[in-house]
Each structure stands twice: as structure tokens, then as C-alpha cells.
Amino acid sequence: MIERLSRTCAARYPEWNLRNLVKIGQGLEAAIFRADTDRFGPVSIKVPFTRYVYDSIDEGTDTRKCLEQEQLLSHTLFPCPPPPFAFK
């Protein structure tokens, strides 16, 4: 998973110069990675395991939509409180 994420980021966002990519955790629906970039400094990257999540409440929630909502929320709340720190 790390190699694929590294290749994908290098191909789509070469200006980031992503390096030191490590997995720092995972939940039931996604893995979380930490990396260093020239453009943003240290970052965390959330990678869902599947495109759609099925549970007892929602049938087929698109994980891309969830990631968009999380991004919007982090931008809306910045700078108070700041987005979560990418753990070292």
C-alpha cells in the first residue's frame, strides 16, 4: 500500500516531493500515513480501504464524499482549532 500511494502521489503531485512515507495507524475503514513534503511540510494522508462503506445506517456511502467533507471541515475550522497534527 505504501509503494502504491508513493507512486500515485509522485505521478499526480510531483511538486509535493513526497518522502518518508510511513503508516502510522489504521481503523476499520482507512489507513493513515505520515509523510514530509516540500510544499506543505509534514502531512497526514488518509486512504480508505474501499470506495464504498456499508453499515447499518448508510448503504453504500462513497468514501470520496467523506474525504471531501473532512477536508471542508478542516478548512472551515482553521485556524481555530487547527487541523490534526501529522504525528512523527
C-alpha positions, 0 to 999 in steps of 0.5 A: 500500500505504501509503494502504491500511494508513493507512486500515485502521489509522485505521478499526480503531485510531483511538486509535493516531493513526497518522502518518508512515507510511513503508516502510522495507524489504521481503523476499520475503514482507512489507513493513515500515513505520515509523510514530509513534503516540500510544499506543505511540510509534514502531512497526514494522508488518509486512504480508505480501504474501499470506495464504498462503506456499508453499515447499518445506517448508510448503504453504500456511502462513497468514501470520496464524499467523506474525504471531501467533507473532512477536508471542508471541515478542516478548512472551515475550522482553521485556524481555530482549532487547527487541523490534526497534527501529522504525528512523527 
